[in-house]
Amino acid sequence: MTTVGLLYPGHAAEDDFPRMEVMLDSDIRVPLFHTDIDEDARRTGNLREAGTPERLAAGVEELRMAGAEALVWACSGASFAYGWDGAHEQAAELARTAGLPASSTSVAFVHALRELGASRVAVAASYSEDVAALFAGFLEAGGVEVTATRGGGIISASEAAAADVELVKELAVAGDHPDAEVVLIPDNALHTAAHVPELEELVGKPVLTANQVAVWEGLRLTDRRVWAPTLGTLFATREPPPGAAERKGIEVRE
């Protein structure tokens, strides 16, 4: 069994993660541990406050007790709001505190793009335009070319969590750009786990969403490779082993 512990701020779309456990159809567990937030609004100051070492450390001991082999801070905004260097220092501090490999959703997006061999993206964010621009700047600092950035104007995590798939589709289509190789939807408060293939068919290219890449990143940290096309192109970049009858969550070792 592989166990990836997730730290998640407040309550929004956390039910995406048990859904992904089922979709992976394997011996993978992604237990989630909540951290506190002061306000639901995703403004720069609030995001930075949500990602302080003290808040993150509060959930680490419980995560370790659950047998996690790696941990991921499953909050895009409260990592990229610190910038490229700050987000990496945040992840390093988490690793030191937990004594485990650690990362964050924002860092995971860049690693996932490298996995796909892509360097040009469109950002289809639910956030306000200024917060979406922070994410674009974070990506550019990581060597990613951002062809377009669009904010959906959703300020609170609770409003994002209440959004249905049609709104997520609208975000993806409105935020896409002809020159982009991949569309990024960076919001862990959006329910996206069940819809990635549908989104990819709609825009005709890979789509990376926050909760999807958070789980993928945790598996990457544990050197676990899984074939699960129901979670999109990112989970189908490695061929299944010979003789696999169906496209399920089959481990691929290299």
PLY file of the C-alpha trace (Angstrom):
ply
format ascii 1.0
element vertex 254
property float x
property float y
property float z
element edge 253
property int vertex1
property int vertex2
end_header
0.00 0.00 0.00
1.11 3.55 -0.77
-0.11 6.36 1.50
0.15 10.01 0.49
-0.90 12.47 3.18
-2.58 15.69 2.10
-2.84 18.93 4.06
-5.96 20.85 3.04
-7.15 24.28 4.21
-10.64 24.47 5.64
-13.49 22.68 3.86
-14.39 22.90 0.18
-13.76 20.14 -2.38
-12.03 17.63 -0.10
-14.42 14.90 -1.26
-12.48 14.89 -4.55
-9.73 12.90 -2.83
-11.66 9.80 -1.70
-13.22 9.86 -5.17
-9.73 9.68 -6.66
-8.85 6.77 -4.40
-11.71 4.85 -5.99
-10.76 5.95 -9.51
-7.19 4.80 -8.98
-8.56 1.32 -8.25
-5.40 0.32 -6.45
-3.76 0.04 -3.03
-3.26 3.79 -2.82
-4.59 5.88 0.02
-4.70 9.68 0.19
-5.84 10.60 3.72
-6.56 14.26 4.17
-5.88 16.47 7.19
-7.39 19.92 7.54
-5.54 23.09 8.42
-7.17 26.23 9.78
-7.95 29.37 7.82
-9.05 32.76 9.10
-11.12 33.80 6.08
-12.66 32.01 3.13
-11.64 34.79 0.72
-8.74 34.01 -1.65
-6.95 37.34 -1.49
-3.16 37.55 -1.45
-2.83 38.35 2.24
-5.29 35.64 3.25
-3.54 33.08 1.07
-0.15 33.87 2.57
-1.58 33.65 6.08
-3.11 30.24 5.30
0.29 28.92 4.26
2.39 29.92 7.25
4.68 27.26 8.77
2.72 27.32 12.04
-0.59 26.50 10.36
0.90 23.74 8.23
2.86 22.19 11.08
-0.34 21.76 13.09
-1.54 19.02 10.74
1.75 17.21 10.26
1.84 14.98 13.34
-1.59 13.50 12.62
-0.52 12.90 9.04
2.60 11.06 10.17
0.55 8.90 12.54
-1.54 7.82 9.55
1.56 6.25 7.99
2.06 8.77 5.20
5.13 8.17 3.03
4.99 11.65 1.51
2.91 14.76 1.98
1.48 17.44 -0.29
0.13 20.86 0.70
-3.10 20.68 -1.28
-3.62 24.39 -1.68
-2.51 26.14 -4.85
-2.99 29.73 -3.78
-1.35 29.44 -0.38
1.83 28.22 -2.03
2.15 30.29 -5.24
1.28 33.44 -3.27
4.79 33.14 -1.83
6.41 33.21 -5.27
8.70 30.60 -6.80
11.40 30.65 -4.14
8.95 31.02 -1.28
6.83 28.08 -2.41
9.88 25.84 -2.59
11.04 26.97 0.85
7.54 26.24 2.16
7.75 22.69 0.81
11.26 22.26 2.22
10.08 23.41 5.65
7.22 20.90 5.49
9.68 18.15 4.65
11.89 19.11 7.58
8.95 19.24 9.97
7.46 15.93 8.86
10.66 14.07 8.10
9.04 13.06 4.81
9.29 14.06 1.15
6.98 17.04 0.69
5.64 19.32 -2.01
2.69 21.56 -2.80
0.05 21.82 -5.50
1.72 24.80 -7.16
5.06 23.03 -7.42
3.19 19.94 -8.62
1.84 21.82 -11.64
5.37 22.48 -12.90
6.46 18.89 -12.30
3.35 17.62 -14.09
4.07 19.84 -17.10
7.56 18.37 -17.30
6.03 14.90 -17.18
3.86 15.82 -20.17
6.78 17.43 -22.00
4.84 20.69 -22.24
6.07 24.26 -21.76
3.23 26.49 -23.07
0.08 26.77 -21.00
-3.13 28.69 -20.59
-4.24 29.49 -17.05
-7.99 29.10 -16.60
-8.33 30.16 -12.98
-11.42 30.57 -10.87
-9.68 33.31 -8.83
-9.76 37.05 -9.25
-7.56 38.38 -12.03
-4.84 39.58 -9.67
-4.53 36.21 -7.92
-4.58 34.41 -11.29
-1.72 36.68 -12.38
0.28 35.60 -9.31
-0.01 31.99 -10.46
1.06 32.94 -13.97
4.10 34.69 -12.54
4.95 31.64 -10.46
4.83 29.44 -13.57
6.98 31.83 -15.58
9.59 31.81 -12.82
9.65 28.03 -13.29
10.38 28.30 -16.99
6.81 27.86 -18.23
5.46 30.07 -21.02
1.99 31.37 -20.13
0.12 32.15 -23.33
-3.01 33.45 -21.62
-4.31 34.05 -18.09
-7.95 34.40 -17.18
-9.54 34.83 -13.76
-13.10 33.73 -13.11
-13.72 36.21 -10.30
-14.63 33.64 -7.65
-13.35 35.05 -4.38
-14.35 32.46 -1.77
-13.47 28.77 -1.56
-17.06 27.95 -0.61
-18.35 29.54 -3.83
-15.77 27.58 -5.83
-16.77 24.34 -4.09
-20.40 24.95 -5.00
-19.60 25.37 -8.71
-20.97 22.64 -10.97
-19.20 20.98 -13.89
-20.75 23.41 -16.37
-19.03 26.33 -14.69
-15.72 24.44 -14.67
-16.19 23.79 -18.41
-16.82 27.48 -18.98
-13.61 28.32 -17.13
-11.61 25.85 -19.23
-12.97 27.04 -22.56
-12.74 30.74 -21.72
-9.20 30.37 -20.41
-7.82 28.27 -23.27
-5.56 29.70 -25.94
-4.66 28.26 -29.38
-0.94 28.35 -28.58
-1.29 26.56 -25.26
-0.29 22.90 -25.10
-2.05 22.40 -21.76
-4.83 24.16 -19.84
-4.28 24.62 -16.10
-7.13 24.98 -13.59
-5.38 25.90 -10.32
-7.96 25.72 -7.55
-8.16 22.95 -4.94
-11.60 24.23 -3.94
-13.11 23.23 -7.31
-14.55 19.76 -7.79
-12.70 18.48 -10.85
-11.61 14.88 -10.18
-14.56 13.29 -11.95
-14.39 15.54 -15.00
-10.82 15.71 -16.31
-11.29 13.51 -19.43
-14.45 15.46 -20.27
-12.58 18.75 -19.95
-9.75 17.42 -22.12
-12.18 16.35 -24.82
-13.82 19.77 -24.68
-10.61 21.76 -25.23
-8.79 19.13 -27.29
-5.63 19.04 -25.15
-4.45 17.91 -21.71
-5.98 19.62 -18.71
-4.29 19.76 -15.33
-6.40 20.51 -12.27
-5.26 21.25 -8.74
-6.57 18.17 -6.93
-5.45 15.89 -9.76
-1.86 17.16 -9.73
-1.71 17.16 -5.90
-2.35 13.41 -5.82
-0.03 12.77 -8.78
2.73 14.73 -7.04
2.40 12.68 -3.88
2.71 9.48 -5.89
5.73 10.92 -7.71
7.39 11.58 -4.37
6.93 7.91 -3.42
8.17 6.68 -6.84
4.76 5.17 -7.52
3.50 5.14 -11.11
-0.16 4.50 -11.79
-2.14 3.99 -14.99
-5.51 5.72 -14.50
-6.79 7.44 -17.67
-10.05 8.32 -15.91
-7.95 10.98 -14.20
-6.73 12.44 -17.49
-3.65 12.46 -19.70
-1.33 13.03 -16.74
-2.22 9.60 -15.39
-1.93 7.99 -18.83
1.58 9.06 -19.83
3.00 5.66 -18.91
1.90 2.56 -20.80
0.09 -0.11 -18.78
1.93 -3.40 -18.33
1.48 -6.06 -21.07
-1.66 -8.07 -20.68
-3.61 -5.46 -18.75
-7.20 -6.15 -19.69
-8.68 -2.83 -18.65
-7.52 0.71 -18.00
-7.42 0.66 -14.24
-5.09 1.93 -11.56
-2.25 -0.46 -12.34
1.18 0.26 -10.99
3.89 0.61 -13.59
7.42 0.12 -12.32
10.40 1.23 -14.38
0 1
1 2
2 3
3 4
4 5
5 6
6 7
7 8
8 9
9 10
10 11
11 12
12 13
13 14
14 15
15 16
16 17
17 18
18 19
19 20
20 21
21 22
22 23
23 24
24 25
25 26
26 27
27 28
28 29
29 30
30 31
31 32
32 33
33 34
34 35
35 36
36 37
37 38
38 39
39 40
40 41
41 42
42 43
43 44
44 45
45 46
46 47
47 48
48 49
49 50
50 51
51 52
52 53
53 54
54 55
55 56
56 57
57 58
58 59
59 60
60 61
61 62
62 63
63 64
64 65
65 66
66 67
67 68
68 69
69 70
70 71
71 72
72 73
73 74
74 75
75 76
76 77
77 78
78 79
79 80
80 81
81 82
82 83
83 84
84 85
85 86
86 87
87 88
88 89
89 90
90 91
91 92
92 93
93 94
94 95
95 96
96 97
97 98
98 99
99 100
100 101
101 102
102 103
103 104
104 105
105 106
106 107
107 108
108 109
109 110
110 111
111 112
112 113
113 114
114 115
115 116
116 117
117 118
118 119
119 120
120 121
121 122
122 123
123 124
124 125
125 126
126 127
127 128
128 129
129 130
130 131
131 132
132 133
133 134
134 135
135 136
136 137
137 138
138 139
139 140
140 141
141 142
142 143
143 144
144 145
145 146
146 147
147 148
148 149
149 150
150 151
151 152
152 153
153 154
154 155
155 156
156 157
157 158
158 159
159 160
160 161
161 162
162 163
163 164
164 165
165 166
166 167
167 168
168 169
169 170
170 171
171 172
172 173
173 174
174 175
175 176
176 177
177 178
178 179
179 180
180 181
181 182
182 183
183 184
184 185
185 186
186 187
187 188
188 189
189 190
190 191
191 192
192 193
193 194
194 195
195 196
196 197
197 198
198 199
199 200
200 201
201 202
202 203
203 204
204 205
205 206
206 207
207 208
208 209
209 210
210 211
211 212
212 213
213 214
214 215
215 216
216 217
217 218
218 219
219 220
220 221
221 222
222 223
223 224
224 225
225 226
226 227
227 228
228 229
229 230
230 231
231 232
232 233
233 234
234 235
235 236
236 237
237 238
238 239
239 240
240 241
241 242
242 243
243 244
244 245
245 246
246 247
247 248
248 249
249 250
250 251
251 252
252 253
